[in-house]
Amino acid sequence: MKSLIRENGAEALVGLLVVLLAAWFVLFALQRTGGRGSANAIEVTALFPNAVGVNPGTDVRVAGVKVGSVSGQKLDPQSFQVSMQMALDPAVKLPSDSSAAITSEGLLGGTYVAIVPGGSETPLKNGDTIIDTQGSIDMMGLIGQFINKSGSEGSSSVSSTDSSAAKPAP
């Protein structure tokens, strides 16, 4: 038995190291994506017309600083908009008339929810709804519109009903 342990000790040590590294990675991923959620977080809801690119765990930011994360989303059956639940840090007292917009970090960057503080004296509290929202922008649709419109102006095309161009000379 001792010879078996002596022969496989290095393999057992490498296996233990792999398990510890995997556990560290899982804890890091949960912390980074907000998967754990804070027990004392303020849960607010916002209705968005379009929420492309936003999933649970997506950052919620104010002036570029993370103040929470998206905790869930579902389709609202009455308005057919996305009802998004957000868990916000209770230390940040956001005004109740704040607005929210889905935006990206750049052309190829990640998506996040940006909150713009309002001017109200009363802060958001648990269960409140942010009314003033702006959904995500469909970048592929914008690029397609630009490409289609840029090629249509000033270009001349041969009409398909022009039969003289289609017939070979005798």
C-alpha positions in Angstrom: 0.0 0.0 0.0 2.8 2.4 0.9 4.5 1.7 -2.5 1.2 2.5 -4.2 1.0 5.9 -2.5 4.6 6.6 -3.2 4.2 5.7 -6.9 1.0 7.8 -7.4 1.7 10.6 -4.9 2.6 13.1 -7.7 -0.5 12.3 -9.6 -2.7 12.7 -6.5 -1.0 16.1 -5.8 -1.7 17.3 -9.3 -5.3 16.0 -9.0 -5.8 18.0 -5.8 -4.3 21.1 -7.4 -6.8 20.8 -10.3 -9.7 20.4 -8.0 -8.6 23.5 -5.9 -8.2 25.5 -9.1 -11.6 24.5 -10.4 -13.2 25.6 -7.1 -11.4 28.9 -7.2 -12.6 29.5 -10.8 -16.2 28.8 -9.8 -16.1 31.2 -6.9 -14.4 33.8 -9.1 -17.1 33.4 -11.8 -19.9 33.7 -9.3 -18.4 36.8 -7.8 -17.7 38.4 -11.2 -21.1 37.7 -12.7 -23.2 38.6 -9.6 -24.6 35.1 -9.5 -24.7 35.1 -5.7 -26.7 38.3 -5.3 -26.6 40.3 -2.1 -29.1 39.4 0.6 -29.8 43.0 1.4 -29.9 44.3 -2.2 -32.7 46.6 -3.3 -34.8 44.8 -5.9 -36.3 47.1 -8.6 -38.0 46.4 -11.9 -37.8 48.2 -15.2 -39.8 47.6 -18.4 -37.7 47.6 -21.6 -39.1 47.4 -25.2 -35.9 45.5 -26.3 -33.4 43.7 -24.1 -31.0 42.1 -26.6 -27.7 41.2 -25.0 -28.9 41.4 -21.4 -29.0 38.3 -19.2 -29.1 37.6 -15.5 -25.7 38.7 -14.1 -25.3 41.7 -16.5 -23.9 44.7 -14.8 -26.0 47.7 -13.7 -23.9 50.9 -13.7 -24.2 54.5 -12.7 -21.6 56.8 -14.4 -19.7 53.7 -15.4 -19.4 52.2 -11.8 -21.1 48.9 -11.1 -23.9 49.4 -8.5 -25.8 46.1 -9.1 -26.7 43.4 -11.5 -29.6 42.0 -13.4 -31.2 39.3 -11.3 -33.9 38.1 -13.7 -36.1 38.9 -16.7 -39.3 37.8 -18.2 -41.9 38.9 -20.8 -44.6 41.1 -19.4 -47.9 39.6 -20.8 -49.8 42.9 -20.8 -47.3 45.2 -22.5 -45.2 42.6 -24.3 -42.1 44.3 -23.0 -39.2 42.8 -21.0 -39.7 43.0 -17.3 -36.2 43.2 -15.9 -35.4 42.7 -12.2 -32.3 44.4 -10.9 -30.5 43.9 -7.6 -29.0 47.3 -6.6 -26.5 48.1 -3.8 -28.4 49.6 -0.9 -25.5 51.9 -0.1 -26.2 53.8 -3.4 -29.3 55.9 -2.8 -30.7 56.3 -6.4 -33.5 58.8 -6.8 -37.0 57.3 -7.6 -37.2 59.2 -10.9 -34.0 57.7 -12.3 -34.0 56.4 -15.9 -32.4 53.2 -17.3 -31.0 52.4 -20.7 -29.4 49.3 -22.2 -26.1 50.3 -23.8 -22.8 48.8 -24.8 -19.2 49.5 -24.0 -18.4 50.0 -27.6 -18.9 48.6 -31.1 -17.6 45.2 -30.0 -18.0 45.6 -26.2 -20.3 44.0 -23.7 -23.8 45.2 -22.9 -24.9 46.7 -19.6 -27.8 48.6 -18.0 -26.9 52.3 -17.4 -29.0 54.1 -14.8 -29.1 57.9 -15.0 -30.0 59.4 -11.6 -33.0 61.8 -11.5 -33.6 64.8 -9.3 -36.1 63.4 -6.8 -35.4 63.6 -3.1 -37.0 60.1 -2.4 -34.7 57.1 -3.1 -35.6 53.9 -4.9 -36.9 51.3 -2.5 -37.5 47.6 -2.7 -40.2 46.7 -5.3 -40.1 50.1 -7.1 -40.4 50.3 -10.9 -38.3 52.4 -13.2 -40.6 53.9 -15.7 -38.3 55.9 -18.0 -36.3 53.3 -20.0 -34.6 52.9 -23.4 -34.1 49.4 -24.9 -31.0 48.1 -26.7 -30.2 49.2 -30.2 -30.1 46.7 -33.0 -26.7 47.3 -34.4 -27.0 44.8 -37.3 -30.3 46.5 -38.3 -28.6 49.9 -38.3 -25.7 48.6 -40.3 -28.1 47.0 -42.8 -30.0 50.3 -43.2 -26.8 52.2 -43.8 -25.6 49.7 -46.4 -28.9 49.6 -48.2 -29.4 53.4 -48.3 -25.8 54.2 -49.3 -26.0 52.1 -52.5 -29.3 53.4 -53.7 -28.5 57.1 -54.2 -26.8 58.2 -57.4 -26.5 54.8 -58.9 -27.8 54.0 -62.3 -29.2 50.6 -63.1 -30.3 49.0 -66.3 -34.1 48.3 -66.3 -35.0 44.6 -66.5 -37.8 45.5 -69.0 -35.2 46.8 -71.5 -35.3 44.0 -74.1 -32.7 45.5 -76.4 -29.9 44.9 -73.8 -30.9 41.2 -73.3 -31.1 40.2 -77.0 -28.0 39.2 -78.9 -27.2 41.0 -82.2 -28.2 39.0 -85.4 
